[in-house]
Amino acid sequence: DTGSAAAVPINEVDIAYVTPVTVGTPPQTLMLDLDTGSSDLWVFSSLTPSSQVRGQEIYSPAKSSTSKLLSGHTWSIRYGDGSGSRGTVYTDNFTIGGLEVESQAVQTAQEVSSSFTQEQSLDGLVGLGFSTLNTVRPSSQLTFFDNARPKLDEEVFTADLKYHATGSYDFGFIDRAKYTGNITYTPVQQSPGYWTHSLSGYAVGSGAFQSTQIQGISDTGTTLLYLPTAIVTAYYRQVQGAQNSQYYGGYVFPCSSTLPTFTFGIEGARFTIPASYINYTRISPTSSTCYGGLQSSSGLGINIFGDVALKAAFVVFSGTNPPRIGFGTK
Ligand SMILES: NCc1ccc(-c2ccco2)nc1
C-alpha cells in the first residue's frame, strides 16, 4: 500500500504545516501536524475543555463505531517550544492520504497549552519519530508509520515541504517526479528516538564550504533551523545591521537587508537554502525589523534541522534496518 497527502502551511510564514487525516467510522477529518521530532499522535477531542478549544476540529470517539478506550492509559508531552498537552487514549481507524491503519492509538487531549489553543488551524500532531519516544503509559504505543510499515510497498515516508506553498507527505514510495538526480543517504542514529544524523558541513553565501560534521535531528515539526553559535554568528556577520537580540530571543536584522544563502552538506551532496527562507518574519506586523530563520542551538542542547532547511530538499525518511535519511534536490 501507499499514501499521499498535502502539507499545507498554517500561516503566511510557514510556522507549521498541517495534513488532512481521517479518524473513526464514519470518518472524522482533522488537520494534523506531521512531526518527525516526536512520537505521540494526539488530537483535540470531545474531552478537551471547551475553554481550551478555539476553532479547532475535534475527534469525538463516542461518534465513532470503531473507537475503543485504551483503559487505564494516559499520556503527557512537553515540546521544545514550551507547548504541551496531556490526556487519555483510544484506538480507532486512522488514515492519511488513503493509507489506513486499523486500531491506531489516538491520544485524546484533556488539556492543551495556550499556544495550541491559539493555533486554530492545527488540530493535533502525528508523531513520526521512533516509537521509543511515545509517552503513553503504562504501555507505550506505536506511531502511524510503525503501524503502517507491514503494509507499505517500501518502508519509507517522504517530506516535500514548500516555501509559502502546499507540499506533500508520501508513505510507502519515493516519487521520482518530486526531485532531480539521485537521493543522497546518510546513516541515522535512532536512539533515543529522533531522526538523528550529521551534516557534512556548510557554506555561507558564496563562501568556501566548511567540512565539519554537525549532528542534529531532522524535525518537520520545528519551524526554523538551529545550528551551533559559531556557524550562526559567521552567517549574520554577513548581514548589515544584524544583531543577536536578548529581547527577541535571537538574531534580528533590518527587513531590507540582503541575506546570503546558506548551504548544508549531506555526505558529498550540497543543498542551498535561499535567502528568502532565512528572512523569516517581521517581529511585528508593522515593524521593519525581521527575525531570522537560522538561529543558534546553544540553548537547546541539540541542533535542529527544521522546516527552513527541510523545505530546501526532498527528504526520504527510511525505516529500513538500519534506518537512514536521504536528501534529493528539487
Ligand atoms: N515540535 C512539535 C510542535 C509542533 C507544533 C507546536 C505548536 C503549534 C502551535 C503551538 O505549538 N508545538 C510543538
Ligand as a Chemical Component Dictionary entry (heavy atoms), coordinates in Angstrom:
data_LIG
# 
_chem_comp.id                   LIG 
_chem_comp.type                 NON-POLYMER 
_chem_comp.pdbx_formal_charge   0 
_chem_comp.three_letter_code    LIG 
# 
loop_
_chem_comp_atom.comp_id 
_chem_comp_atom.atom_id 
_chem_comp_atom.alt_atom_id 
_chem_comp_atom.type_symbol 
_chem_comp_atom.charge 
_chem_comp_atom.model_Cartn_x 
_chem_comp_atom.model_Cartn_y 
_chem_comp_atom.model_Cartn_z 
_chem_comp_atom.pdbx_ordinal 
LIG N1  N1  N 0 7.690 20.351 17.523 1  
LIG C1  C1  C 0 6.358 19.944 17.956 2  
LIG C2  C2  C 0 5.398 21.078 17.953 3  
LIG C3  C3  C 0 4.602 21.331 16.855 4  
LIG C4  C4  C 0 3.722 22.402 16.891 5  
LIG C5  C5  C 0 3.675 23.186 18.021 6  
LIG C6  C6  C 0 2.749 24.296 18.129 7  
LIG C7  C7  C 0 1.959 24.789 17.137 8  
LIG C8  C8  C 0 1.267 25.824 17.703 9  
LIG C9  C9  C 0 1.659 25.914 19.005 10 
LIG O1  O1  O 0 2.585 24.964 19.270 11 
LIG N2  N2  N 0 4.453 22.950 19.094 12 
LIG C10 C10 C 0 5.315 21.905 19.055 13 
# 
loop_
_chem_comp_bond.comp_id 
_chem_comp_bond.atom_id_1 
_chem_comp_bond.atom_id_2 
_chem_comp_bond.value_order 
_chem_comp_bond.pdbx_ordinal 
LIG N1 C1  SING 1  
LIG C1 C2  SING 2  
LIG C2 C3  SING 3  
LIG C2 C10 DOUB 4  
LIG C3 C4  DOUB 5  
LIG C4 C5  SING 6  
LIG C5 C6  SING 7  
LIG C5 N2  DOUB 8  
LIG C6 C7  DOUB 9  
LIG C6 O1  SING 10 
LIG C7 C8  SING 11 
LIG C8 C9  DOUB 12 
LIG C9 O1  SING 13 
LIG N2 C10 SING 14 
# 
